[in-house]
Amino acid sequence: MFPVLTLACALLGFVAGLGLPRPIHLLLAQGAGPGPRSPVAGPVAGPVVAATGRYGPLPVAALTGLVCALLAWRLGPGLDLLAFLVLAVAGVTLAIVDVRTLRLPDPVLLVTLATGLTLLGMESLALGDFTAYRRALLGGLTLAGYHLCLAALSRGSLGMGDVKLAGVLGIHLTWLGWGVLVTGAFLAFLLAGLTAGLLVSVGRARRGSRLPFGPWLLLGALGGVLCGAELSRLHLAW
């Protein structure tokens, strides 16, 4: 839809991704010690951790560039796009750290939250309409509250890092609409459940094995941005 913008954001994401391995390794080192984790269900499955390998600059940069390109293609120009690009860079970092350590670092989450609130607020101010901003705040609280209830009921199988990430993603997704939020949340649980079932069925994990949920929250959110509005319209038409 926006070929020049998409190409520019792909390049921007690639360049940003080239600088991510060092902070990722620092976060991995900080997350290697004892402390609360962000599990989906019990000790992390070795194969999942081993599959991530070492994070060189090119694979991380390629992934970041791809996500940024998809967001630019979908959203078009605006300060809201910039907020989503920051989320994309942070999301790649969070996903990798969560896979390796079952942690979602607070500094990355807080910076992403503050940046998103600021840029989306500036976009609302520029448009002279705060309807989407108020909806985004309500959506963030709703998704965070829902995951907080799940964390309380699941006896530690869902971590507070997941709850905080859900709040950040909820703000961004609901900025685009309630249907985008619902689609993103549904895809996250669907993908996480299918992956856990597959790992158990092939013997790569056991019932109660700890698996990261953050990457699925992020991937579900990306799916919500890319196709949530269309799926919502189809559902309402049906």
Backbone torsions as a table, in degrees:
resi	resn	phi	psi	omega
1	MET	NA	-37.7	180.0
2	PHE	-129.7	77.6	-170.8
3	PRO	-61.0	-42.4	-178.6
4	VAL	-67.6	-45.4	178.6
5	LEU	-63.2	-41.0	179.7
6	THR	-62.0	-44.5	179.0
7	LEU	-64.7	-41.5	-179.7
8	ALA	-64.1	-41.9	-179.8
9	CYS	-70.6	-33.6	175.0
10	ALA	-61.6	-43.9	178.7
11	LEU	-66.1	-42.5	178.3
12	LEU	-61.5	-43.7	179.0
13	GLY	-65.2	-38.0	179.0
14	PHE	-63.5	-44.9	179.3
15	VAL	-63.9	-43.4	178.2
16	ALA	-62.4	-39.9	-179.9
17	GLY	-64.8	-29.0	177.9
18	LEU	-63.1	-26.9	-179.9
19	GLY	-92.2	-0.1	-175.1
20	LEU	-79.6	-32.6	-175.0
21	PRO	-53.6	-39.9	-178.4
22	ARG	-65.0	-52.7	176.6
23	PRO	-62.0	-31.8	177.1
24	ILE	-62.9	-45.2	-180.0
25	HIS	-65.6	-35.3	176.2
26	LEU	-64.6	-42.3	178.1
27	LEU	-67.0	-36.4	176.8
28	LEU	-64.2	-39.8	178.8
29	ALA	-66.1	-39.9	178.4
30	GLN	-67.7	-31.3	-177.5
31	GLY	-87.0	1.9	-177.4
32	ALA	-80.0	-16.0	-177.5
33	GLY	-81.5	-179.7	179.5
34	PRO	-72.2	162.8	177.3
35	GLY	142.2	177.5	-179.3
36	PRO	-64.9	144.9	-178.2
37	ARG	-121.6	177.9	-175.3
38	SER	-118.7	68.2	-171.0
39	PRO	-88.7	165.8	166.0
40	VAL	-100.5	-33.6	178.7
41	ALA	-156.8	13.6	175.0
42	GLY	141.5	-167.1	-173.4
43	PRO	-52.7	137.3	-173.6
44	VAL	-59.2	140.0	179.0
45	ALA	-70.5	122.8	-178.7
46	GLY	-52.4	-45.0	-178.4
47	PRO	-60.0	-32.7	179.5
48	VAL	-67.0	-42.8	178.9
49	VAL	-67.8	-44.9	-177.5
50	ALA	-63.4	-31.7	-176.2
51	ALA	-67.2	-19.4	-177.7
52	THR	-77.6	-25.6	175.6
53	GLY	61.6	-155.5	177.2
54	ARG	-92.0	148.4	-175.6
55	TYR	-104.2	90.3	174.0
56	GLY	-79.2	169.2	-174.3
57	PRO	-68.5	-36.4	-173.0
58	LEU	-69.4	-47.7	177.7
59	PRO	-61.5	-41.4	179.4
60	VAL	-66.1	-41.8	179.5
61	ALA	-64.8	-40.7	179.7
62	ALA	-63.9	-42.9	179.0
63	LEU	-64.0	-45.4	-179.7
64	THR	-63.5	-43.0	178.6
65	GLY	-62.6	-39.3	179.6
66	LEU	-64.3	-46.5	-179.4
67	VAL	-63.1	-43.4	179.2
68	CYS	-63.1	-39.1	178.6
69	ALA	-64.1	-42.3	179.2
70	LEU	-63.3	-40.4	179.8
71	LEU	-66.5	-42.7	178.8
72	ALA	-64.3	-41.9	178.6
73	TRP	-60.8	-35.4	-176.1
74	ARG	-84.4	-41.4	-168.7
75	LEU	-93.8	-34.2	-175.8
76	GLY	80.6	-178.3	-174.6
77	PRO	-70.3	151.7	177.8
78	GLY	149.1	162.8	176.9
79	LEU	-66.6	-26.5	176.8
80	ASP	-65.2	-34.9	175.4
81	LEU	-61.9	-41.8	179.2
82	LEU	-61.0	-39.5	177.6
83	ALA	-62.1	-40.9	179.6
84	PHE	-71.4	-31.7	176.9
85	LEU	-66.8	-40.6	175.0
86	VAL	-61.3	-42.1	177.3
87	LEU	-61.7	-37.5	179.8
88	ALA	-63.5	-47.2	179.9
89	VAL	-63.8	-44.5	177.6
90	ALA	-64.7	-37.4	-178.1
91	GLY	-64.3	-40.7	176.3
92	VAL	-60.7	-44.1	178.8
93	THR	-61.9	-48.0	-178.2
94	LEU	-63.7	-40.3	-178.6
95	ALA	-62.7	-45.4	-178.7
96	ILE	-65.5	-44.4	-179.5
97	VAL	-64.8	-40.2	-179.0
98	ASP	-66.2	-39.7	178.3
99	VAL	-62.3	-39.8	-175.9
100	ARG	-83.7	-32.3	-172.1
101	THR	-124.1	-6.5	-173.5
102	LEU	57.4	38.8	177.3
103	ARG	-132.7	148.2	172.9
104	LEU	-121.3	101.1	-169.9
105	PRO	-61.1	131.0	179.6
106	ASP	-58.8	-41.9	-178.6
107	PRO	-58.2	-41.1	179.3
108	VAL	-67.2	-42.3	179.7
109	LEU	-64.0	-42.7	-177.5
110	LEU	-68.3	-41.3	177.9
111	VAL	-64.0	-42.0	179.2
112	THR	-65.1	-41.1	178.1
113	LEU	-62.3	-49.5	-178.1
114	ALA	-63.0	-42.0	179.9
115	THR	-65.1	-44.1	179.6
116	GLY	-62.1	-46.4	179.7
117	LEU	-62.1	-39.5	-178.7
118	THR	-68.2	-50.2	-176.0
119	LEU	-68.8	-40.1	177.7
120	LEU	-67.7	-35.1	175.5
121	GLY	-65.7	-40.6	177.6
122	MET	-65.3	-38.2	176.8
123	GLU	-64.0	-41.7	177.5
124	SER	-63.6	-41.0	179.2
125	LEU	-64.4	-41.2	179.3
126	ALA	-65.2	-35.6	179.8
127	LEU	-81.9	-17.3	-176.8
128	GLY	71.0	25.6	-177.8
129	ASP	-144.1	117.0	-177.4
130	PHE	-103.1	15.4	-179.9
131	THR	-61.5	-49.7	-179.2
132	ALA	-64.9	-34.5	-179.4
133	TYR	-67.4	-44.9	177.2
134	ARG	-62.5	-39.9	177.8
135	ARG	-63.6	-39.4	179.9
136	ALA	-63.2	-43.1	178.5
137	LEU	-62.7	-43.3	178.7
138	LEU	-65.2	-40.0	178.6
139	GLY	-64.9	-39.1	177.6
140	GLY	-63.6	-43.9	177.7
141	LEU	-64.7	-38.5	-178.9
142	THR	-64.5	-49.0	-177.4
143	LEU	-68.5	-38.8	176.9
144	ALA	-64.8	-42.3	179.1
145	GLY	-63.8	-39.4	178.5
146	TYR	-62.3	-45.1	179.5
147	HIS	-70.9	-28.9	176.3
148	LEU	-66.0	-40.5	176.5
149	CYS	-62.9	-42.8	177.6
150	LEU	-62.3	-40.0	179.4
151	ALA	-63.8	-38.8	-180.0
152	ALA	-69.9	-36.9	-177.3
153	LEU	-81.6	-22.7	-173.7
154	SER	-90.6	3.5	175.3
155	ARG	56.0	48.5	174.4
156	GLY	91.8	-0.8	-179.5
157	SER	-76.0	-15.2	175.0
158	LEU	-122.6	129.3	-173.5
159	GLY	-93.0	165.2	178.2
160	MET	-66.8	-26.3	174.6
161	GLY	-61.1	-39.1	177.0
162	ASP	-65.9	-37.4	179.0
163	VAL	-64.1	-44.8	179.8
164	LYS	-65.6	-42.7	178.6
165	LEU	-63.1	-39.0	177.6
166	ALA	-59.9	-39.4	177.8
167	GLY	-63.7	-43.7	178.6
168	VAL	-63.0	-46.8	-180.0
169	LEU	-66.6	-36.8	179.7
170	GLY	-60.6	-38.7	178.1
171	ILE	-62.0	-48.2	-177.5
172	HIS	-67.6	-43.4	-177.1
173	LEU	-67.2	-43.8	-176.9
174	THR	-73.0	-19.3	170.8
175	TRP	-55.7	-35.1	180.0
176	LEU	-87.1	-16.2	177.9
177	GLY	140.2	155.9	179.7
178	TRP	-64.2	-34.8	178.6
179	GLY	-63.5	-35.0	177.5
180	VAL	-66.0	-40.8	178.1
181	LEU	-62.3	-48.5	-178.1
182	VAL	-62.4	-43.4	179.4
183	THR	-62.6	-45.7	-179.7
184	GLY	-61.9	-42.9	179.8
185	ALA	-66.8	-42.1	-179.9
186	PHE	-63.3	-45.5	-179.6
187	LEU	-62.8	-36.5	-180.0
188	ALA	-61.0	-48.0	-179.3
189	PHE	-70.6	-35.9	178.3
190	LEU	-63.3	-48.7	-178.5
191	LEU	-66.0	-41.2	178.9
192	ALA	-64.1	-42.9	179.9
193	GLY	-65.7	-43.1	179.8
194	LEU	-64.4	-41.6	179.9
195	THR	-65.7	-44.6	179.1
196	ALA	-62.0	-43.7	179.1
197	GLY	-62.8	-40.6	179.6
198	LEU	-65.1	-44.0	-179.7
199	LEU	-63.6	-39.3	178.0
200	VAL	-67.5	-41.6	-176.5
201	SER	-66.9	-30.6	-179.9
202	VAL	-95.9	3.9	176.2
203	GLY	79.7	14.4	179.1
204	ARG	-88.4	-6.7	176.0
205	ALA	-153.5	161.0	178.3
206	ARG	-113.3	162.2	172.5
207	ARG	-59.7	130.0	-176.0
208	GLY	93.4	-4.3	176.8
209	SER	-67.2	142.4	178.4
210	ARG	-79.6	128.0	177.2
211	LEU	-131.2	143.1	-178.7
212	PRO	-71.0	139.5	178.1
213	PHE	-103.3	-22.9	-178.5
214	GLY	-54.0	-47.7	179.7
215	PRO	-58.8	-34.5	-179.7
216	TRP	-75.3	-34.4	172.6
217	LEU	-59.3	-44.1	-178.7
218	LEU	-69.4	-42.9	179.8
219	LEU	-67.3	-39.3	176.0
220	GLY	-62.5	-39.9	178.1
221	ALA	-63.0	-41.3	177.4
222	LEU	-62.0	-43.4	176.6
223	GLY	-61.8	-37.8	177.8
224	GLY	-63.4	-41.7	178.6
225	VAL	-64.4	-41.9	-173.6
226	LEU	-74.9	-34.6	-173.6
227	CYS	-137.7	5.4	-175.8
228	GLY	-62.6	-41.8	-178.1
229	ALA	-64.7	-43.4	-179.6
230	GLU	-65.8	-43.1	179.4
231	LEU	-63.9	-37.4	177.8
232	SER	-64.4	-42.5	178.6
233	ARG	-65.3	-39.1	177.7
234	LEU	-64.4	-41.7	-179.4
235	HIS	-64.0	-43.3	-180.0
236	LEU	-66.9	-37.3	178.4
237	ALA	-66.9	-36.6	-179.9
238	TRP	-70.7	NA	NA
